[in-house]
Amino acid sequence: MTNLAHLIPQKIFHTVGQVAADMGRECYVVGGYVRDAILHRHSKDIDFVTVGSGIELAQAVAKKLGRGARLAVYRNYGTAQVHKGDNELEFVGARRESYHRDSRNPIVEDGTLDDDIARRDFTINAMAISVTPDSFGELIDQYGGVDDICDRIIRTPLDPDVTFSDDPLRMMRAIRFATQLDFTIYPDTFESIIHNADRIKIITPERIKDELQKIMASPKPSIGWDLLLRSGLLQHILPELSAMKGVEVIRGHGHKDNFYHTLQVLDNVAAASDNIWLRWAALLHDIAKPVTKRWDEKLGWTFHNHNFIGSKMVPSIFARLKLPLGAEMRYVQKLVELHMRPIALVEEEVTDSAVRRLINYAEEVLADLMILARADITSKNIAKKQRFLDNFDLVDRKFEEIIAKDEDAKFRPALNGNDIMELFGLPQGKEVGFFMKNLTRAAKECEIENTREAALAYVKSIAPQIGINLEEVPQG
């Protein structure tokens, strides 16, 4: 039997195993922690299964760990958690499950370790490692989970039609794991998702949202959205995005496939930023193209005002998916509305006034808007793509120049021209300009503090440079 003790060397596993042995129990670390250990991925959540009461074992472990161990018991679910330091341990008794067709909430009964492993969603999650002292590190892998990890495959341990019909959320989890791990869903398993796609309707939007957020946080989120489309799940979850798929041709002229263009933009943004809401903006930036698509005999395919109409669609999409409706939604909405502005700017003359208008309108989303704008250039024409990117570099330099110029204009030294004229008894003229120029420079460069007292001392110190005798300066 394979022994993987080297994957669980931490003291906590030996402690839990010894406590279980003292109670006459078997105990195993199971599921995602085993999978991630084999993949050498970090996982802070550790799930233990014991044959018997998981709550009783958790209570005994918490007592053994002593001061600093926090126990949380969830009797309705038959589970308990123990937190100490960086360790987050969850305990459950081995169980078997059955389902009613109109609910994903299982009927749970006590079971054997085999029952518990068989009820799990995928083979890569249906493994266990013993932490009991006399079998510490022994791997239980009845369904070929290790082989599937090596082959980078997602499949169910039992009949996938039963697995997905019983708990349709597992279809979303299959796609999420395929996206996170860059694995392939086994053909029979994927066919079953297609057959059971309409079952997703019994899952609450909150649970679907959680899976979508994990897909969006993945290194290459397009994998998940493409699988959602091809499986038929996307039509039930986000039909507006599904409607973007396909190319219509009139008189030999076709538009690009806006769905796959969007996925490329999404991956471009994901490569540049971990900001999940910027990724949502990328996903939704062209969401209104299907409803604004028109054929014009002179212009060809047009999508007039798709950015403005798309921004109006964002709140209802966020509400339906149970995404936050506050600052995050408004941020996405603003980026969807503005995503065409940088492109329009570089297609025309890059004037200071046009750049300043965009700065003032975009405000705090300006930097992210430029990430989205660059990501939106997906042309296969390398020269054309490079021309746009070079123009964006020019726009970025204009942003820096104008922001610096405007900051200069806002800066006010502690003395003004009238103060200088009154202090030195001067009329308006180049002498006053000399003082103001030097005072402004000294204050901006932090050569002096920008206070009235420091400014007075400074202008007096430079007065002799233009022949002003301080002894002749009016007092008052």
N, C-alpha and C positions, 0 to 999 in steps of 0.2 A: 504494500500500500504506500502511496506517495506521502512523504512527510514534508511539510512546509513550515516547520518550526522557525526557520530562519526569517520568515516573513512576519512573524509576530514575536520579536525578541523582547518587547517592552515588559517591564515588571508587572503592569496592570493585568496582562493576560494570565500570568502565573498566579497572581492573587485571586482573580475571579475563579480560575480553575480549582485552586485549593479550597476556596470557600464552598464551591459546589461539591467537591469530593467529601468535605467534612459533613455535608448534608446528605451524602449518599446519592448525589445526582450526577448525571452527565451534563456537560455544558459545551456549547459550540459557538464560535464567532461565525456569522453567516452573512450572506447577501453581498451588498455593495462594498463592504470593507474587504472581503476576500477578493472580489473582482479587482478592486483598485490596488490591493497589495500585489497581486500577480502582475498587474500592468505597471507597477511602480509609480502609482499616482497617489498623492497625498489625500487622506481622508480622515477627518477628525471625529466623525460619528461612527461608533462601534456598536453593532447589534449582536446581542447574545441570545441564543435559544437554549432552553433547558427543558428536559422532559419533566413536567410538573409546573408548579407555580413560578412564573417569572417574577412576580411581585415579592414573593418570599425570598428568592435569591437576591434580588436587588436590595432588600432590607438588610440581609446578612452582609452583603458586600459593602454597603454604606457604613455599617457598624465596624467592619474590619478596617476600612480606610480611615475611620476616625475623624478628628477635627478637620473641618474644611470640606467634608463631603456633604453634598446637598442631594436629598432624595425627593423625587416627585412621583407620586403614585396616581395612575389613571385606571381606576377599578372598572369603569365602564368598558374599557378596551382590553383589560387584563394585562396592562403593560406598566413599566416603571422606568424611571431614568435616574441615573446617579451622575452627578457632576463633581469633579474634583480637579482643580488646576485646568490643564488643557484637555483633560479626558471628558468625553460626553458618551456615557454608556447607556444603552437601552436594553432592557430585559423583557423577554416574553416567553411564555410557555409554548411548547410545540403544539400546533393546532392544525385542524383541517377546516376547510371552508366549503360552503355551498351557497348558491345564489338563486334569487327569484329573477325572472327575465326582465321585469320592469324596474329593477334597482341594482346599483352596483354595490350596495351595502351587504356584506356576506353574513350568512348564518355561521357562527364560529363555534366549534366544539374542540375539546381537548383531543390531541392526536399524538402520533409518534413523530420521531425526527423525519422518517420517510414521508409522512403526510405533510409535514411542514415544508420540506424541500420541494415536494411535488406541486404545492399550491403556488409557488413563486412564478414570477412572470416570464423570465427568460433564463436560458441555461447558464448564461454568464453570471446570473444572480442566484443560481440554485446550487451553490456550493457551500460547504461548511468545513471549518477546521476545528478540531477538538482542542479544548484548553484543559481538559481533565488530565491530571498529572500522569496517569499510566498510559495515556495515548496522546500526549501533547504534540500538536503539530500534524496529526494525521488528517489527510484530506478526504472528505466525503464528496464525491463527484459522480453521481449516478447518471447524469444526462449529458456528459461530455462538455462541460463548461470550459475546461482548460483548453480542449481542442478548438472550441469555438472562439476563444480569445486568441489563440494562435492563428486561426483562419480569419479572424476579424469578422465574425458572423453574429447577427442577432436572430435567435429563433426561440420558440417556446419549448419548454420541456414536455408538455402534453399537447394534445390536439389544439392547434391554434384557433380553430373555430369556437371551441369551448372556452379557451382562455380569453378571447376577445369578446365573445358574447356575454360571458359572466361579468367581466369588468372591462368595459370599452375604453376606459382611460389607458389601459395597457397599450392600445394602438398608438396613442400619443407618446407614451413612454418609449415604445420601440423606435419611433422616429427621433425622439429626443436623444436616446442613447446612440443611435446611428450617427447623429449630428455631432454630439459631444466627442465620441470616440473615433469618428470617421470609420465606422464599421458598415458592412452591407447587411441589409435585412434579407434573410434567407427567402428564396422565391416562394415556397409554400406559405411561409409566414406572411409575406407581403400580399400574396393573393388573398389570404384570409382577411387582412385589413381591408382590402378593396371590397370583399363580400360583406363585411360587417360595418362599413363606414357609417351607415345611417344610424347605427347604435350609439354613436357619439352624442346623439341628441339627449340621452338620459343623464349625461355628465354635466355637472354644474359649471357655469362659466368660470367660476373662481379656480376650479381644478385645471381646466383647460388653459387658463391664463398662466398658471404656475409653470406648466410645461412649455408654453410659448416663450415665456421669459427665459427659461433655461436654453431653449433653442437660440434665442436672440443673443444670449451671452456667450455662445460657442465661438470658437475661432473662425469657422466658416458657416454662418447661419443659413446660407442659401441651400445647403444640403437638406436641411429640415423642411424648408418651404417648398422645395421641389418635390420631396417625398409626400408632403401634405397634398400637393396638387395631384400627383400621379395616383395617390391612393383613393382620391375622392373625398378625403376629410376636409380639404380646404373649402369646398363648396358649402359645407355646413358651418364652418367656423368663420371664414372671411370671404364671402362670395364676391365682394368687390374686387379682391385681389385675383381670384380665380377668373373673373371676367376679362382680365388683362391678357390672358393667354391667347395666342393665335395671331395670324397675319391675314388681313383682308386685301385682296388685289382687285383693282379696277383699272381697266385699260393698260394693263401691264405694270401698273405702279402699286407696290405694296409698302405698307409701313413696317417698322421693325416690330418684333414681338416684344411688347411692353412688359410682359411678365418676366421674361428672361433678362431683359435690359435692367429691370428693377433688381433682380437677384444679383446681377453683376455690380450694380451700384451699392447694394447692401454689403457685399463682400469687400468692395473697395473701402467703404467707410469702416467696416469691422477691422480691416488691416491697419487703419489709421487711428482708431479711437476705441476705447473700452466703454464709452458713454452709450448706455443701452437706449437712451431716448433719442440720441442722434441716429442710432441704428433704426429705430422705429420711424424717424423722419425719412430715412432713406427708403424704407419699405413702402411708405405711403406717399412719397413725393409725387408720383404720377397716378395716384389712385383714381383720379377723375378722368383719365384719358378715355376709358370706354364710354363714358356718358357725354363727352365733348367731341368725340371723333366725328368728323365730317369730311366728305369728299368735295373739293372745289375744283371745277374744271380748269381754272387757271393756276391755282396754287398746289393742287394735289391734296394729299391728306393733311388735315389741320386738326389741332386740339386746342382751339382758342379758349383762354381763361381757365385751362385745366388746373393751374396752380391756385387760383382764387377759389374755384369750386371745390377742389380737393381739400383746401384748408377748412371749408365749411363742413366737409364730411368727417373730419377728424373727431369732433366731440361725440358724434353718434357711434362711431366705431369704438372709441375708447370706452364709452358707456356700456356697449354690448359685450365687450371683452373683459369688463370689470377692471380696466386699467385706470390709474388715478386721473381724476378730472380737474386737478389743480394746476400747479405750476408746470408739471411735466407735460400735461396735455397742451397747455398754452404754448410751451416751448416747441413742441412738435408741430403744432398748428402754424406757428410763425415761420418755421423753416420750410414747411410745405408751401406756404404762400409766397415766400421770397426766393425759392430755389432757382427761379429763372432769371432773377435780377443780375447776378454776376455774369451770366452768359450773355445777356442782352448788353451789358456794359462793355464787354470785350469785343462784341460784334460791331459796336459803334466807337466813336472817338472817346477815349478815356479822359474826360474833362474833370477838373477839380470839383466843379459844381455837381456833376453826376455822382462822383465818388462820395462827396460829402453828404448827398441826399441818402445814399445807401447806408453810410455810417450812422447817420442820425436815425434812420428807420430801423435798421437791424439792431443797433445798440449792443446789448450783452450777448447776442447770438452771432455776432459778426464772424468770429473765428471759426465757429462750427459751420456757419453758412458756407464759408470758403472750402472747408473740408468736403461738404456735401456737393458743392459746385464742381470741384475737381473730380470727385468720385463719379459724377454724372457724365463725364466725358468718356464714353465707351466705344467711340468710333474705331472701326478696324483700319481706317485710313490713318497710318502712323503719322504722316506729315500733318494732316488736319488736327489730329489729337495733340501733337506737340505744339502746333500753333496756338491752340486754345490754352494749353498749360503755360506756355511762355507769356501769353497775354494775362493770365491769372497772376503770374509773377509780377508783371507790371502793375496790376491792380493792387497787389499786396504792398508793393513799394509806395504806391500812391496813398494807400491807407496810412502807412507809417508817416509819410511826409505831412499829410493833412492833419492827422491826429497831433503830431508834434507842433505843427503850425498853430493849430487851434489852442493847444495847451499854452503856447507862448502868448497867444492873444489874451488868454484868460489870466495870465500871471500879472499881478499888481504889486509893485514894490511898496514899502511902507510909507514912502514920501511920493507926492505927485509934483507936477510942474509948478503948480501954484505955491506949494510949500517951498520949493527951491527959490522961486522968484522972491517970496517974502523973506526967506532966510538970508539971502545974499543981496537983496535990494536990486534984483536984475529985471530987465524987461524981457519979454519973449524974444527968443533968438537962439543962436547956435550954442551959447554958453549953457543955457538950460538943457538943451539937447545933449550936451556933453555929460552933464551930471546924471540925467535920466538913463542914458545908454549904459554908463558905467555902473550906476547903482543897480539897474535891472540885472546886468550880467553878474555882478558880485553876489546878489541875493539868490539868483537862480542856481549859480554854481556853488552855493553854500559857503562862499568865501566869508560872508557875514550872515548873521541871523536876520531874518526879515521882520525886524521890529523897528519901531520909530527911533528908539534910543540908538541902536546900532547903525541905522541909516544916517542919522544926524552926524554921528562920529565919522562915518565913512566919507560923506560928501565934504565935510570940513577937511578931512585928510588929503583929499585930491584937489581941493580948491586952488592951492598954489600952482598946480600944473597949468592953469590958464591965467595965471597972474593975479589971482584974487588974494588980497592981504586980509587975513582973518581979523586983524586989529581994526580994519576999517569997516568990517561987516556990522550993520546995524544990530544993536542989541534989543532983545525983547522976546 
